[in-house]
């Protein structure tokens, strides 16, 4: 049984996205002033990600309701999530919303801990913005194109950035380190 294989251009795109992420991390962790930052500096990236999440939630409601109203989706599906499955394209906003409630929870937790403890610097604020920017691009790609290779590489890139954010926080907060 043969499976769809992505074109070589997708592999090039993945390589470019991941390489750019590593380069951005090197630039941020090595080039941004590591002086202390105000805990309030994390509020704008947090609010931006929350705004994206709510925007995708509203888009999900609008797309689903319009589809049922127009007859391109069945209300039965939304009752049991089994019958009359709608098109994949129609469900992209809902899947994107679901995705925005998964890994970003770790982002919110890290930010809450940094705000509560005051253990943060300008590098972490920049990393927070980089994470949020990658999540915005990921959501756009998921909803508009749904190119798996790009979607996955953006997911991986944002997860790597989040991992670095957590590692920096843990190192700075660990007693005796």
Protein Blocks (a to p, Z undefined) as FASTA:
>chain_A
ZZddddfklmmmmmmmmmmmmmmmmmmmmmgccbdcdfklmmmmmmmmmmmmmmmmmmmm
mmmmmmmmnopacfklmmnomgopacfklmmmmmmmmmmmmmmmmmmmmmmmmmmnopac
fklmmmmmmmmmmmmmmmmmmmmnopaklmmmmmmmmmmmmmmmmmmmmmmmmghZZ
